[in-house]
């Protein structure tokens, strides 16, 4: 079942440009990651300073394999050195077409 992972990320000490630059590099390197479907970085406009990193995966296991073994390679540095604090939000993709058929 496809899944969506959203990391709510806060850049420390006005390092937003650094954070955005790292995700440009990260996105380019993600094409060969098994189970990866796509990635978007959402920039805050409300003054709160919290970015959302939205990633789509074919399988939950693919995400956790990448999280365990590939995340630091993708970012080129350990996450502790990125100067960010993050929180992971996890979702399953609801098949609305299948659900609509069940409601009939």
N, CA, C and O atoms as a printed pandas DataFrame, in Angstrom:
     atom_number atom_name residue_name chain_id  residue_number  x_coord  y_coord  z_coord
0              1         N          UNK        A               1    0.851   -1.174    0.000
1              2        CA          UNK        A               1    0.000    0.000    0.000
2              3         C          UNK        A               1    0.898    1.240    0.000
3              4         O          UNK        A               1    1.813    1.334    0.819
4              5         N          UNK        A               2    0.653    2.185   -0.899
5              6        CA          UNK        A               2    1.446    3.421   -0.909
6              7         C          UNK        A               2    1.278    4.192    0.398
7              8         O          UNK        A               2    0.205    4.202    1.001
8              9         N          UNK        A               3    2.355    4.830    0.814
9             10        CA          UNK        A               3    2.335    5.614    2.041
10            11         C          UNK        A               3    2.941    6.991    1.786
11            12         O          UNK        A               3    3.730    7.186    0.862
12            13         N          UNK        A               4    2.552    7.925    2.623
13            14        CA          UNK        A               4    3.085    9.282    2.595
14            15         C          UNK        A               4    3.719    9.553    3.945
15            16         O          UNK        A               4    3.133    9.267    4.990
16            17         N          UNK        A               5    4.912   10.104    3.914
17            18        CA          UNK        A               5    5.614   10.489    5.136
18            19         C          UNK        A               5    5.827   11.996    5.077
19            20         O          UNK        A               5    6.281   12.531    4.066
20            21         N          UNK        A               6    5.502   12.659    6.150
21            22        CA          UNK        A               6    5.683   14.106    6.217
22            23         C          UNK        A               6    6.566   14.405    7.419
23            24         O          UNK        A               6    6.229   14.086    8.559
24            25         N          UNK        A               7    7.694   15.020    7.136
25            26        CA          UNK        A               7    8.560   15.491    8.211
26            27         C          UNK        A               7    8.290   16.978    8.398
27            28         O          UNK        A               7    8.446   17.767    7.466
28            29         N          UNK        A               8    7.887   17.353    9.595
29            30        CA          UNK        A               8    7.766   18.761    9.950
30            31         C          UNK        A               8    9.143   19.180   10.456
31            32         O          UNK        A               8    9.627   18.657   11.459
32            33         N          UNK        A               9    9.771   20.127    9.756
33            34        CA          UNK        A               9   11.172   20.466   10.004
34            35         C          UNK        A               9   11.300   21.950   10.321
35            36         O          UNK        A               9   10.723   22.796    9.639
36            37         N          UNK        A              10   12.055   22.248   11.352
37            38        CA          UNK        A              10   12.382   23.643   11.685
38            39         C          UNK        A              10   13.879   23.847   11.495
39            40         O          UNK        A              10   14.694   23.123   12.067
40            41         N          UNK        A              11   14.226   24.828   10.694
41            42        CA          UNK        A              11   15.634   25.166   10.497
42            43         C          UNK        A              11   16.094   26.050   11.654
43            44         O          UNK        A              11   15.382   26.957   12.086
44            45         N          UNK        A              12   17.287   25.769   12.140
45            46        CA          UNK        A              12   17.834   26.530   13.268
46            47         C          UNK        A              12   18.591   27.759   12.773
47            48         O          UNK        A              12   19.201   27.737   11.705
48            49         N          UNK        A              13   18.544   28.813   13.553
49            50        CA          UNK        A              13   19.389   29.988   13.346
50            51         C          UNK        A              13   19.352   30.542   11.935
51            52         O          UNK        A              13   20.400   30.765   11.330
52            53         N          UNK        A              14   18.168   30.764   11.406
53            54        CA          UNK        A              14   17.991   31.368   10.083
54            55         C          UNK        A              14   18.785   30.640    8.999
55            56         O          UNK        A              14   19.411   31.274    8.149
56            57         N          UNK        A              15   18.757   29.317    9.035
57            58        CA          UNK        A              15   19.495   28.507    8.055
58            59         C          UNK        A              15   18.557   27.923    7.006
59            60         O          UNK        A              15   18.783   26.818    6.515
60            61         N          UNK        A              16   17.510   28.658    6.664
61            62        CA          UNK        A              16   16.530   28.159    5.707
62            63         C          UNK        A              16   17.158   27.886    4.342
63            64         O          UNK        A              16   16.847   26.875    3.713
64            65         N          UNK        A              17   18.033   28.768    3.879
65            66        CA          UNK        A              17   18.667   28.570    2.566
66            67         C          UNK        A              17   19.507   27.296    2.564
67            68         O          UNK        A              17   19.520   26.567    1.572
68            69         N          UNK        A              18   20.204   27.021    3.659
69            70        CA          UNK        A              18   20.982   25.786    3.764
70            71         C          UNK        A              18   20.062   24.565    3.701
71            72         O          UNK        A              18   20.351   23.591    3.006
72            73         N          UNK        A              19   18.966   24.633    4.428
73            74        CA          UNK        A              19   18.011   23.529    4.443
74            75         C          UNK        A              19   17.469   23.279    3.041
75            76         O          UNK        A              19   17.437   22.136    2.587
76            77         N          UNK        A              20   17.046   24.322    2.359
77            78        CA          UNK        A              20   16.493   24.166    1.018
78            79         C          UNK        A              20   17.545   23.605    0.055
79            80         O          UNK        A              20   17.236   22.752   -0.777
80            81         N          UNK        A              21   18.760   24.077    0.168
81            82        CA          UNK        A              21   19.839   23.579   -0.686
82            83         C          UNK        A              21   20.109   22.105   -0.479
83            84         O          UNK        A              21   20.372   21.378   -1.438
84            85         N          UNK        A              22   20.048   21.662    0.751
85            86        CA          UNK        A              22   20.281   20.244    1.031
86            87         C          UNK        A              22   19.193   19.379    0.402
87            88         O          UNK        A              22   19.469   18.270   -0.057
88            89         N          UNK        A              23   17.962   19.880    0.379
89            90        CA          UNK        A              23   16.892   19.079   -0.202
90            91         C          UNK        A              23   16.956   19.063   -1.725
91            92         O          UNK        A              23   16.471   18.115   -2.342
92            93         N          UNK        A              24   17.532   20.073   -2.341
93            94        CA          UNK        A              24   17.772   20.031   -3.783
94            95         C          UNK        A              24   18.713   18.872   -4.084
95            96         O          UNK        A              24   18.456   18.080   -4.991
96            97         N          UNK        A              25   19.796   18.771   -3.330
97            98        CA          UNK        A              25   20.754   17.675   -3.514
98            99         C          UNK        A              25   20.124   16.333   -3.181
99           100         O          UNK        A              25   20.305   15.355   -3.906
100          101         N          UNK        A              26   19.390   16.293   -2.089
101          102        CA          UNK        A              26   18.769   15.050   -1.634
102          103         C          UNK        A              26   17.814   14.511   -2.694
103          104         O          UNK        A              26   17.830   13.319   -3.001
104          105         N          UNK        A              27   16.991   15.381   -3.249
105          106        CA          UNK        A              27   16.000   14.947   -4.240
106          107         C          UNK        A              27   16.693   14.330   -5.458
107          108         O          UNK        A              27   16.230   13.324   -5.996
108          109         N          UNK        A              28   17.787   14.926   -5.882
109          110        CA          UNK        A              28   18.510   14.402   -7.038
110          111         C          UNK        A              28   19.047   12.999   -6.778
111          112         O          UNK        A              28   19.134   12.186   -7.699
112          113         N          UNK        A              29   19.405   12.713   -5.534
113          114        CA          UNK        A              29   19.984   11.415   -5.183
114          115         C          UNK        A              29   18.946   10.335   -4.871
115          116         O          UNK        A              29   19.300    9.167   -4.711
116          117         N          UNK        A              30   17.687   10.708   -4.784
117          118        CA          UNK        A              30   16.664    9.760   -4.348
118          119         C          UNK        A              30   16.118    8.889   -5.480
119          120         O          UNK        A              30   15.413    7.917   -5.211
120          121         N          UNK        A              31   16.421    9.206   -6.720
121          122        CA          UNK        A              31   15.851    8.480   -7.847
122          123         C          UNK        A              31   16.139    6.996   -7.853
123          124         O          UNK        A              31   15.339    6.222   -8.378
124          125         N          UNK        A              32   17.248    6.576   -7.290
125          126        CA          UNK        A              32   17.621    5.164   -7.281
126          127         C          UNK        A              32   17.231    4.433   -6.000
127          128         O          UNK        A              32   17.541    3.252   -5.848
128          129         N          UNK        A              33   16.564    5.109   -5.089
129          130        CA          UNK        A              33   16.181    4.481   -3.821
130          131         C          UNK        A              33   14.978    3.573   -4.056
131          132         O          UNK        A              33   13.940    4.037   -4.529
132          133         N          UNK        A              34   15.103    2.284   -3.733
133          134        CA          UNK        A              34   13.989    1.355   -3.943
134          135         C          UNK        A              34   12.729    1.791   -3.185
135          136         O          UNK        A              34   12.782    2.103   -1.996
136          137         N          UNK        A              35   11.607    1.807   -3.891
137          138        CA          UNK        A              35   10.325    2.119   -3.273
138          139         C          UNK        A              35    9.997    3.597   -3.188
139          140         O          UNK        A              35    8.895    3.953   -2.771
140          141         N          UNK        A              36   10.921    4.469   -3.571
141          142        CA          UNK        A              36   10.699    5.910   -3.496
142          143         C          UNK        A              36    9.884    6.372   -4.697
143          144         O          UNK        A              36   10.185    6.001   -5.831
144          145         N          UNK        A              37    8.840    7.189   -4.453
145          146        CA          UNK        A              37    7.979    7.700   -5.532
146          147         C          UNK        A              37    8.182    9.181   -5.793
147          148         O          UNK        A              37    8.093    9.609   -6.944
148          149         N          UNK        A              38    8.452    9.980   -4.770
149          150        CA          UNK        A              38    8.586   11.414   -4.982
150          151         C          UNK        A              38    8.777   12.175   -3.692
151          152         O          UNK        A              38    8.593   11.638   -2.599
152          153         N          UNK        A              39    9.156   13.457   -3.835
153          154        CA          UNK        A              39    9.472   14.300   -2.685
154          155         C          UNK        A              39    9.138   15.748   -3.014
155          156         O          UNK        A              39    9.390   16.214   -4.125
156          157         N          UNK        A              40    8.576   16.448   -2.054
157          158        CA          UNK        A              40    8.357   17.884   -2.171
158          159         C          UNK        A              40    8.740   18.546   -0.862
159          160         O          UNK        A              40    8.538   17.984    0.214
160          161         N          UNK        A              41    9.292   19.741   -0.961
161          162        CA          UNK        A              41    9.613   20.557    0.205
162          163         C          UNK        A              41    8.666   21.742    0.202
163          164         O          UNK        A              41    8.657   22.533   -0.741
164          165         N          UNK        A              42    7.871   21.869    1.250
165          166        CA          UNK        A              42    6.910   22.964    1.370
166          167         C          UNK        A              42    7.486   24.035    2.282
167          168         O          UNK        A              42    7.774   23.774    3.450
168          169         N          UNK        A              43    7.655   25.242    1.750
169          170        CA          UNK        A              43    8.225   26.377    2.495
170          171         C          UNK        A              43    7.125   27.075    3.292
171          172         O          UNK        A              43    6.031   27.291    2.770
172          173         N          UNK        A              44    7.397   27.429    4.542
173          174        CA          UNK        A              44    6.387   28.104    5.361
174          175         C          UNK        A              44    6.153   29.543    4.886
175          176         O          UNK        A              44    7.079   30.229    4.454
176          177         N          UNK        A              45    4.909   29.975    4.976
177          178        CA          UNK        A              45    4.570   31.361    4.645
178          179         C          UNK        A              45    3.888   32.070    5.812
179          180         O          UNK        A              45    3.507   33.235    5.700
180          181         N          UNK        A              46    3.737   31.366    6.925
181          182        CA          UNK        A              46    3.003   31.912    8.057
182          183         C          UNK        A              46    3.890   32.539    9.125
183          184         O          UNK        A              46    3.396   32.977   10.164
184          185         N          UNK        A              47    5.193   32.585    8.878
185          186        CA          UNK        A              47    6.102   33.170    9.864
186          187         C          UNK        A              47    6.505   32.234   10.979
187          188         O          UNK        A              47    7.316   32.605   11.828
188          189         N          UNK        A              48    5.965   31.032   11.002
189          190        CA          UNK        A              48    6.277   30.065   12.050
190          191         C          UNK        A              48    7.618   29.391   11.787
191          192         O          UNK        A              48    8.305   28.986   12.724
192          193         N          UNK        A              49    7.993   29.269   10.511
193          194        CA          UNK        A              49    9.293   28.713   10.176
194          195         C          UNK        A              49    9.357   27.204   10.115
195          196         O          UNK        A              49   10.448   26.638   10.180
196          197         N          UNK        A              50    8.228   26.535    9.993
197          198        CA          UNK        A              50    8.216   25.077    9.938
198          199         C          UNK        A              50    7.981   24.627    8.494
199          200         O          UNK        A              50    6.937   24.902    7.903
200          201         N          UNK        A              51    8.971   23.935    7.947
201          202        CA          UNK        A              51    8.867   23.344    6.623
202          203         C          UNK        A              51    8.181   21.988    6.738
203          204         O          UNK        A              51    8.183   21.366    7.801
204          205         N          UNK        A              52    7.593   21.536    5.629
205          206        CA          UNK        A              52    7.089   20.175    5.548
206          207         C          UNK        A              52    7.791   19.483    4.387
207          208         O          UNK        A              52    7.796   19.985    3.263
208          209         N          UNK        A              53    8.378   18.333    4.668
209          210        CA          UNK        A              53    9.002   17.509    3.652
210          211         C          UNK        A              53    8.035   16.356    3.409
211          212         O          UNK        A              53    7.852   15.498    4.273
212          213         N          UNK        A              54    7.421   16.339    2.237
213          214        CA          UNK        A              54    6.427   15.326    1.901
214          215         C          UNK        A              54    7.076   14.320    0.961
215          216         O          UNK        A              54    7.563   14.682   -0.110
216          217         N          UNK        A              55    7.079   13.061    1.368
217          218        CA          UNK        A              55    7.637   12.022    0.503
218          219         C          UNK        A              55    6.612   10.906    0.330
219          220         O          UNK        A              55    5.858   10.572    1.244
220          221         N          UNK        A              56    6.614   10.341   -0.882
221          222        CA          UNK        A              56    5.715    9.257   -1.230
222          223         C          UNK        A              56    6.538    8.000   -1.443
223          224         O          UNK        A              56    7.608    8.034   -2.051
224          225         N          UNK        A              57    6.024    6.896   -0.934
225          226        CA          UNK        A              57    6.714    5.613   -1.003
226          227         C          UNK        A              57    5.718    4.541   -1.431
227          228         O          UNK        A              57    4.538    4.601   -1.088
228          229         N          UNK        A              58    6.212    3.556   -2.189
229          230        CA          UNK        A              58    5.360    2.435   -2.584
230          231         C          UNK        A              58    5.028    1.543   -1.399
231          232         O          UNK        A              58    3.936    0.980   -1.314
232          233         N          UNK        A              59    5.991    1.420   -0.478
233          234        CA          UNK        A              59    5.800    0.544    0.676
234          235         C          UNK        A              59    6.407    1.188    1.913
235          236         O          UNK        A              59    7.410    1.896    1.823
236          237         N          UNK        A              60    5.810    0.946    3.042
237          238        CA          UNK        A              60    6.308    1.454    4.316
238          239         C          UNK        A              60    7.729    0.952    4.591
239          240         O          UNK        A              60    8.578    1.706    5.065
240          241         N          UNK        A              61    7.979   -0.328    4.290
241          242        CA          UNK        A              61    9.306   -0.901    4.530
242          243         C          UNK        A              61   10.395   -0.168    3.750
243          244         O          UNK        A              61   11.517   -0.018    4.233
244          245         N          UNK        A              62   10.064    0.286    2.549
245          246        CA          UNK        A              62   11.051    1.023    1.741
246          247         C          UNK        A              62   11.490    2.297    2.454
247          248         O          UNK        A              62   12.675    2.631    2.474
248          249         N          UNK        A              63   10.530    3.001    3.035
249          250        CA          UNK        A              63   10.859    4.224    3.763
250          251         C          UNK        A              63   11.765    3.921    4.950
251          252         O          UNK        A              63   12.767    4.604    5.162
252          253         N          UNK        A              64   11.413    2.902    5.722
253          254        CA          UNK        A              64   12.199    2.602    6.913
254          255         C          UNK        A              64   13.583    2.066    6.586
255          256         O          UNK        A              64   14.532    2.303    7.333
256          257         N          UNK        A              65   13.708    1.339    5.468
257          258        CA          UNK        A              65   15.036    0.923    5.024
258          259         C          UNK        A              65   15.882    2.143    4.690
259          260         O          UNK        A              65   17.043    2.231    5.092
260          261         N          UNK        A              66   15.296    3.089    3.952
261          262        CA          UNK        A              66   16.024    4.311    3.612
262          263         C          UNK        A              66   16.361    5.110    4.873
263          264         O          UNK        A              66   17.468    5.633    5.004
264          265         N          UNK        A              67   15.417    5.201    5.782
265          266        CA          UNK        A              67   15.638    5.950    7.020
266          267         C          UNK        A              67   16.798    5.359    7.816
267          268         O          UNK        A              67   17.593    6.097    8.398
268          269         N          UNK        A              68   16.896    4.045    7.842
269          270        CA          UNK        A              68   17.946    3.374    8.604
270          271         C          UNK        A              68   19.306    3.392    7.924
271          272         O          UNK        A              68   20.338    3.484    8.588
272          273         N          UNK        A              69   19.303    3.303    6.581
273          274        CA          UNK        A              69   20.571    3.079    5.893
274          275         C          UNK        A              69   20.965    4.143    4.877
275          276         O          UNK        A              69   22.127    4.199    4.476
276          277         N          UNK        A              70   20.030    4.987    4.450
277          278        CA          UNK        A              70   20.366    5.903    3.372
278          279         C          UNK        A              70   20.193    7.375    3.644
279          280         O          UNK        A              70   20.627    8.206    2.847
280          281         N          UNK        A              71   19.566    7.715    4.754
281          282        CA          UNK        A              71   19.245    9.120    4.999
282          283         C          UNK        A              71   20.486    9.989    5.071
283          284         O          UNK        A              71   20.532   11.043    4.436
284          285         N          UNK        A              72   21.486    9.577    5.822
285          286        CA          UNK        A              72   22.685   10.412    5.953
286          287         C          UNK        A              72   23.432   10.515    4.634
287          288         O          UNK        A              72   24.034   11.549    4.344
288          289         N          UNK        A              73   23.400    9.453    3.826
289          290        CA          UNK        A              73   24.030    9.522    2.509
290          291         C          UNK        A              73   23.297   10.525    1.619
291          292         O          UNK        A              73   23.926   11.281    0.880
292          293         N          UNK        A              74   21.973   10.527    1.694
293          294        CA          UNK        A              74   21.194   11.439    0.859
294          295         C          UNK        A              74   21.440   12.893    1.229
295          296         O          UNK        A              74   21.490   13.758    0.355
296          297         N          UNK        A              75   21.593   13.163    2.505
297          298        CA          UNK        A              75   21.805   14.543    2.956
298          299         C          UNK        A              75   23.275   14.942    2.926
299          300         O          UNK        A              75   23.602   16.126    3.007
300          301         N          UNK        A              76   24.149   13.967    2.810
301          302        CA          UNK        A              76   25.571   14.265    2.759
302          303         C          UNK        A              76   26.174   14.640    4.095
303          304         O          UNK        A              76   27.341   15.026    4.156
304          305         N          UNK        A              77   25.410   14.537    5.158
305          306        CA          UNK        A              77   25.857   14.897    6.495
306          307         C          UNK        A              77   24.884   14.276    7.484
307          308         O          UNK        A              77   23.737   13.997    7.135
308          309         N          UNK        A              78   25.333   14.059    8.712
309          310        CA          UNK        A              78   24.411   13.514    9.696
310          311         C          UNK        A              78   23.315   14.529    9.989
311          312         O          UNK        A              78   23.542   15.738    9.931
312          313         N          UNK        A              79   22.132   14.028   10.303
313          314        CA          UNK        A              79   21.017   14.933   10.557
314          315         C          UNK        A              79   21.270   15.830   11.761
315          316         O          UNK        A              79   20.722   16.929   11.836
316          317         N          UNK        A              80   22.078   15.384   12.686
317          318        CA          UNK        A              80   22.398   16.219   13.850
318          319         C          UNK        A              80   23.139   17.480   13.427
319          320         O          UNK        A              80   22.997   18.527   14.059
320          321         N          UNK        A              81   23.932   17.384   12.356
321          322        CA          UNK        A              81   24.700   18.532   11.887
322          323         C          UNK        A              81   23.919   19.435   10.941
323          324         O          UNK        A              81   24.420   20.484   10.536
324          325         N          UNK        A              82   22.698   19.042   10.583
325          326        CA          UNK        A              82   21.892   19.878    9.698
326          327         C          UNK        A              82   21.340   21.105   10.410
327          328         O          UNK        A              82   20.943   22.070    9.758
328          329         N          UNK        A              83   21.311   21.081   11.731
329          330        CA          UNK        A              83   20.753   22.205   12.476
330          331         C          UNK        A              83   19.246   22.276   12.362
331          332         O          UNK        A              83   18.677   23.364   12.267
332          333         N          UNK        A              84   18.596   21.125   12.369
333          334        CA          UNK        A              84   17.143   21.085   12.265
334          335         C          UNK        A              84   16.559   20.224   13.376
335          336         O          UNK        A              84   17.223   19.348   13.931
336          337         N          UNK        A              85   15.310   20.498   13.676
337          338        CA          UNK        A              85   14.523   19.640   14.548
338          339         C          UNK        A              85   13.364   19.147   13.696
339          340         O          UNK        A              85   12.773   19.932   12.953
340          341         N          UNK        A              86   13.025   17.861   13.786
341          342        CA          UNK        A              86   11.948   17.364   12.937
342          343         C          UNK        A              86   11.032   16.427   13.693
343          344         O          UNK        A              86   11.396   15.837   14.710
344          345         N          UNK        A              87    9.831   16.314   13.157
345          346        CA          UNK        A              87    8.813   15.418   13.682
346          347         C          UNK        A              87    8.244   14.660   12.492
347          348         O          UNK        A              87    7.961   15.262   11.456
348          349         N          UNK        A              88    8.073   13.345   12.624
349          350        CA          UNK        A              88    7.566   12.525   11.532
350          351         C          UNK        A              88    6.068   12.306   11.686
351          352         O          UNK        A              88    5.591   11.888   12.741
352          353         N          UNK        A              89    5.327   12.600   10.605
353          354        CA          UNK        A              89    3.898   12.321   10.513
354          355         C          UNK        A              89    3.740   11.253    9.447
355          356         O          UNK        A              89    4.357   11.351    8.387
356          357         N          UNK        A              90    2.922   10.226    9.704
357          358        CA          UNK        A              90    2.809    9.096    8.780
358          359         C          UNK        A              90    1.359    8.867    8.368
359          360         O          UNK        A              90    0.442    8.961    9.184
360          361         N          UNK        A              91    1.171    8.560    7.070
361          362        CA          UNK        A              91   -0.166    8.371    6.523
362          363         C          UNK        A              91   -0.165    7.235    5.520
363          364         O          UNK        A              91    0.844    6.979    4.863
364          365         N          UNK        A              92   -1.302    6.550    5.400
365          366        CA          UNK        A              92   -1.539    5.617    4.311
366          367         C          UNK        A              92   -2.377    6.351    3.275
367          368         O          UNK        A              92   -3.165    7.234    3.615
368          369         N          UNK        A              93   -2.205    5.984    2.011
369          370        CA          UNK        A              93   -2.984    6.590    0.942
370          371         C          UNK        A              93   -4.304    5.835    0.833
371          372         O          UNK        A              93   -4.312    4.617    0.660
372          373         N          UNK        A              94   -5.409    6.547    0.933
373          374        CA          UNK        A              94   -6.733    5.948    0.835
374          375         C          UNK        A              94   -7.100    5.823   -0.639
375          376         O          UNK        A              94   -7.038    6.801   -1.384
376          377         N          UNK        A              95   -7.475    4.639   -1.052
377          378        CA          UNK        A              95   -7.913    4.408   -2.425
378          379         C          UNK        A              95   -9.371    4.844   -2.528
379          380         O          UNK        A              95  -10.277    4.066   -2.232
380          381         N          UNK        A              96   -9.593    6.073   -2.943
381          382        CA          UNK        A              96  -10.945    6.614   -2.991
382          383         C          UNK        A              96  -11.814    5.917   -4.032
383          384         O          UNK        A              96  -13.024    5.785   -3.849
384          385         N          UNK        A              97  -11.194    5.471   -5.125
385          386        CA          UNK        A              97  -11.969    4.743   -6.144
386          387         C          UNK        A              97  -12.485    3.434   -5.566
387          388         O          UNK        A              97  -13.652    3.091   -5.756
388          389         N          UNK        A              98  -11.632    2.700   -4.863
389          390        CA          UNK        A              98  -12.048    1.450   -4.249
390          391         C          UNK        A              98  -13.054    1.679   -3.147
391          392         O          UNK        A              98  -13.990    0.895   -2.985
392          393         N          UNK        A              99  -12.874    2.742   -2.387
393          394        CA          UNK        A              99  -13.774    3.068   -1.300
394          395         C          UNK        A              99  -15.144    3.456   -1.851
395          396         O          UNK        A              99  -16.170    3.094   -1.275
396          397         N          UNK        A             100  -15.164    4.189   -2.962
397          398        CA          UNK        A             100  -16.446    4.583   -3.566
398          399         C          UNK        A             100  -17.230    3.352   -4.002
399          400         O          UNK        A             100  -18.452    3.317   -3.859
400          401         N          UNK        A             101  -16.536    2.334   -4.536
401          402        CA          UNK        A             101  -17.204    1.088   -4.937
402          403         C          UNK        A             101  -17.786    0.346   -3.752
403          404         O          UNK        A             101  -18.834   -0.288   -3.870
404          405         N          UNK        A             102  -17.112    0.419   -2.603
405          406        CA          UNK        A             102  -17.596   -0.258   -1.395
406          407         C          UNK        A             102  -18.838    0.417   -0.833
407          408         O          UNK        A             102  -19.635   -0.228   -0.153
408          409         N          UNK        A             103  -19.015    1.701   -1.105
409          410        CA          UNK        A             103  -20.146    2.459   -0.544
410          411         C          UNK        A             103  -21.419    2.293   -1.352
411          412         O          UNK        A             103  -22.495    2.703   -0.915
412          413         N          UNK        A             104  -21.303    1.696   -2.523
413          414        CA          UNK        A             104  -22.502    1.537   -3.379
414          415         C          UNK        A             104  -23.326    0.366   -2.969
415          416         O          UNK        A             104  -24.359    0.094   -3.580
